[in-house]
Amino acid sequence: MKVLLMAVSLALVTQLAAATPAPLPRDSVYRADIMLLNDRAERLAWRDQRGQPQIVSMFYTSCTFTCPMLVDGAKAVQASLTPDERARLHVTFMSLDPARDKTRALAQLRVDRELDRAQWTLARLEPADVRTVAALLGVRYRALANGDFNHTSVLVLLDADGRVVARTERIGGTPDPAFMEAVRGVLQQPPAHAH
Amino acid sequence: MRKLVALAFAAVASMASAHDYVAVPGGAFTTTLRYEDAPGAATVAPFRMMTQPVTNAEFLAFAQAHPQWRRDNVASVFAAVGYLGHWPGLARVDPAQRDLPVTRVSWFAASAYCAAQGARLPRWIEWEYVAAADALRRDARNDPAWRERILAWYARPASSALPKAGAQAPNAYGIRDLHGVVWEWVDDHGAMLVDADNRNQGDGARGRFCGAAALAANDRSNYAVLMRVAMLSSLEAADSTTSLGFRCVKEMK
């Protein structure tokens, strides 16, 4: 029901946006002024990702157990979609570890995990922004003495305007059915205009 | 006219003593929390801390200078319903509230306030380090009388009126109101993984945290600290409560 309501209101917003660039909704995480640095060392504003639904997550590349599962989890969501749907869903993984996850580490991860550049953004954040982004996504984390992190392992679904539509912490095995339903829901919306 | 308004703000700012920061020397400190990865004492680097919590009048001046933090403008992603809900108007505080610690502010709003000062929220370890002091000792935590006094505050009904900021005696660092006034946000609130919904879930929750599990306590008899951690960890960053305020810290020059 909530998803349905969100879908209806999104449709309205999208129609309006087609005429004039609508201001960001008040509940959009893109309200935060955050810069991403991707695995090609390109700086991009987080809010420039507006316009396409996406799955976002926070991880770090030296993590050996849960973070590979997060990548697998996002891949499993992609694999459950039709090629057309897949092309309209972006995935952004942001590092919790800006000290060690430099451009090269992110680029290496892309190669190792065969992450399609068209679909996947791998990014690091300014150190001072990591807490803010984590707070917006409901990710709790703590740096451990050995360089690892305790962190919430979650996939968060954002609609084209950056509103949190769904989240799942069930990331092993087959995709969480409720999360998949939400993903298909946002993808059924007419494609948002480009910015 | 604009100049006059600016002068008025300057007057507010100069009356406000919370903007006084005092230097806190660094030192070794054993937190009441237990981190399995880092047992024993941690080293706390020196910093400067506000001598008292931020007041309603001070936060009002901030919200007027930064209108995106006004109650009517604030994005709901940064502040849930209830934000500054005790103010009688959008840009007005009751005279009786002026010098009380501001409450009903989200973590995002508190962080933005500090950032506007070139400051930040204290980390938990910094807050706990300073709050371990009594009037004479930097670490009074093992004194049963000190613990009793603090617990007496926690036993007070939440509906009682807040005391004025800065009315209590300073501790050994010259810092007031760490206990007995309001709860306070910390910068790394999101590192507090003591999380009720981390327990009693099915298999789905197993992957929730990488590595070792949540916080535990080194000293279970320090209820005051444990209650504070439980309260902070139960909140999301956009939440606010009627008894949760904040103060800022600055790096040592």
Interface residues (C-beta under 8 A of the other chain):
Chain A: L24 R26 D27 S28 V29 R31 A32 C63 F65 T66 C67 M69 R131 T132 A134 A135 L136 G138 V139 R140 Y141 R142 A143 L144 A145 N146 D148 F149 N150 H151 T152 S153 E169 R170 I171 G172 D176
Chain B: Y35 D37 A38 A75 S76 V77 F78 W107 F108 S111 D187 D188 G190 A191 M192 L193 D195 G204 A205 R206 G207 R208 F209 C210 G211 A212 A213 A214 E236 A237 A238
